[in-house]
Amino acid sequence: MRVMPSPVVFFEIGCADSAATREFYASLFDWKITPSPSSSLIDPGEGIQGHITSLGHEPHQYTIFYVQVDDVAASIEKVKELGGSLIVGPIPIPAGTFAWIRDPGGNTIGLWKHSA
């Protein structure tokens, strides 16, 4: 069985003040940021895309990157076997399924599976 690579495919910046955060990153990096009702899409021009979001609850301030996996649930089980833990998920959304995991050192990473 060939193991497929697990690339970083997306990033997220969480904040309490979406407008101020959008302005900061647009001014700092010249990113094109398009607001929407639930989040703001970041198009850096090159590299991976991301978004800015305000959850309305803790954690307000965070950054996270998402790694593409073949199976979110199976990846969560492997995380646990390796000494990590599940924070959130798996959560299905229209574009796919995601989860947040914590590695044994305390870092938070997102898992992502795009809808077929």
C-alpha positions as CSV (number, residue, x, y, z in Angstrom):
1,M,0.0,0.0,0.0
2,R,1.4,3.3,-1.0
3,V,1.2,6.1,1.6
4,M,0.1,9.4,0.1
5,P,1.9,12.6,1.2
6,S,0.1,14.8,3.7
7,P,0.6,18.3,2.5
8,V,-0.2,21.5,4.4
9,V,-3.3,22.8,2.5
10,F,-4.8,25.7,4.4
11,F,-4.2,28.0,7.3
12,E,-6.5,29.9,9.7
13,I,-6.1,33.0,11.8
14,G,-8.6,33.4,14.7
15,C,-9.3,36.7,16.2
16,A,-11.7,38.7,18.3
17,D,-11.8,41.7,15.8
18,S,-12.0,40.6,12.2
19,A,-11.9,44.0,10.6
20,A,-8.7,45.0,12.5
21,T,-7.1,41.7,11.8
22,R,-7.9,41.9,8.1
23,E,-6.5,45.4,7.9
24,F,-3.3,44.3,9.7
25,Y,-2.5,41.4,7.4
26,A,-3.6,43.1,4.2
27,S,-1.3,46.0,5.0
28,L,1.6,43.9,6.3
29,F,1.7,41.4,3.5
30,D,-0.4,42.9,0.7
31,W,-2.7,39.9,0.8
32,K,-6.0,40.1,-0.9
33,I,-8.6,39.5,1.8
34,T,-12.3,39.1,0.9
35,P,-14.8,39.4,3.8
36,S,-17.8,37.1,4.0
37,P,-20.4,36.6,6.7
38,S,-18.6,33.8,8.5
39,S,-14.9,34.4,7.7
40,S,-12.6,36.3,5.4
41,L,-10.8,34.4,2.6
42,I,-7.0,35.2,2.3
43,D,-5.5,35.0,-1.1
44,P,-1.7,35.5,-0.6
45,G,-1.1,35.4,-4.4
46,E,1.3,32.5,-4.0
47,G,1.4,29.6,-1.5
48,I,-1.6,28.2,0.3
49,Q,-4.8,30.1,0.9
50,G,-6.3,30.7,4.3
51,H,-9.0,32.6,6.2
52,I,-9.5,34.9,9.1
53,T,-12.3,34.0,11.4
54,S,-13.9,35.1,14.7
55,L,-15.4,32.2,16.5
56,G,-17.3,34.3,19.1
57,H,-15.9,32.1,21.9
58,E,-12.5,30.9,23.2
59,P,-10.1,30.5,21.7
60,H,-10.3,34.1,20.3
61,Q,-6.7,34.5,19.2
62,Y,-5.0,31.5,17.5
63,T,-3.2,30.4,14.3
64,I,-3.5,26.9,12.9
65,F,-2.5,25.1,9.8
66,Y,-4.4,22.2,8.3
67,V,-2.8,19.0,6.9
68,Q,-4.7,17.0,4.3
69,V,-5.4,13.4,5.3
70,D,-7.2,10.5,3.6
71,D,-9.4,9.8,6.6
72,V,-9.9,12.2,9.5
73,A,-11.3,9.6,11.9
74,A,-8.4,7.1,11.2
75,S,-5.9,10.0,11.6
76,I,-7.4,10.9,15.0
77,E,-6.9,7.3,16.2
78,K,-3.3,7.4,15.0
79,V,-2.8,10.7,16.9
80,K,-4.1,9.0,20.1
81,E,-1.8,6.0,19.5
82,L,1.2,8.3,19.2
83,G,0.4,10.1,22.4
84,G,-1.5,13.1,21.1
85,S,-5.1,14.0,21.8
86,L,-8.3,15.2,20.1
87,I,-9.4,18.8,20.7
88,V,-12.3,19.2,18.3
89,G,-14.0,17.0,15.7
90,P,-14.3,15.5,13.4
91,I,-16.7,18.1,12.1
92,P,-18.3,17.9,8.6
93,I,-18.8,21.1,6.8
94,P,-19.9,21.6,3.1
95,A,-16.3,21.6,1.8
96,G,-15.1,18.6,3.8
97,T,-14.3,17.4,7.3
98,F,-11.9,18.8,9.8
99,A,-10.6,18.2,13.3
100,W,-8.1,19.9,15.6
101,I,-5.6,17.7,17.4
102,R,-2.9,18.3,20.0
103,D,0.5,16.7,19.6
104,P,2.3,15.3,22.7
105,G,4.2,18.7,23.1
106,G,0.9,20.7,23.1
107,N,0.9,22.1,19.6
108,T,-2.5,22.3,17.9
109,I,-2.7,21.1,14.3
110,G,-5.7,20.8,12.0
111,L,-6.6,17.7,10.0
112,W,-8.5,18.2,6.7
113,K,-10.3,15.9,4.3
114,H,-11.9,17.6,1.3
115,S,-15.3,16.4,0.2
116,A,-15.3,14.1,-2.8
